[in-house]
Structures are given as C-alpha cells and as structure tokens.
Amino acid sequence: MNAPHDKNTHRSFASWWRTPPRPGLQRIISPWEYRHLAGFGRVRVGAGVVLVGLGVTTFAAGGGTPKAVGWAALFLAFAVLSFSVGAWELSIARSQAARG
C-alpha cells in the first residue's frame, strides 16, 4: 500500500535534523532542544552553579590532597563547560526573541 515514494513515508534522519533550518554551529543543537533553547540554557547555568559548589566543597573537605584537588578540578572544568554552553544557548535565544 505505501509505496517507497509515497508522501506518508518517514523522512531520513538527516532531513529531520536539518529542520528547522539553522545557521552555522547552531546545527549541532538537536531540534527539540533548539525549540526550548532558553529553558535548556537556564538549566545548564544552574548545573554550572551546582558543579562549582561541588568543586569548592570537594577541595575544602579534601584537605588539599592530590585526589581531592583532581576531583575539584574536574568538577570546575565541567562547570566552565556548562556555563559556556548555557551562555551560548541563552545568547541565541535572546537574539531570536529580538528578531521577532
């Protein structure tokens, strides 16, 4: 019944990923996340705050041992990554809101 060229067939993953059309690096954001960009940006910034708290707590409670310093550095590195991606997503969301 459903021929291979029927309009009811499923689209390929690549065509699904390209909708809605987004410029440049914004294509690495999944379409579902792109539709809820401001919320995801806020969640990433909140996760960064939690990671900073974990890093500071680990460093303070570890007494400066190499293992504690390593874990604290890992938490803080992930916090920087989370803050930067969250800020990037929030800037995209703000520029979309300004356009209309």
PyMOL commands that set and color helices and strands:
alter all, ss='L'
color gray80, all
select helices_A, chain A and resi 13-17+24-28+31-35+37-62+66-99
alter helices_A, ss='H'
color red, helices_A
deselect
rebuild
show_as cartoon
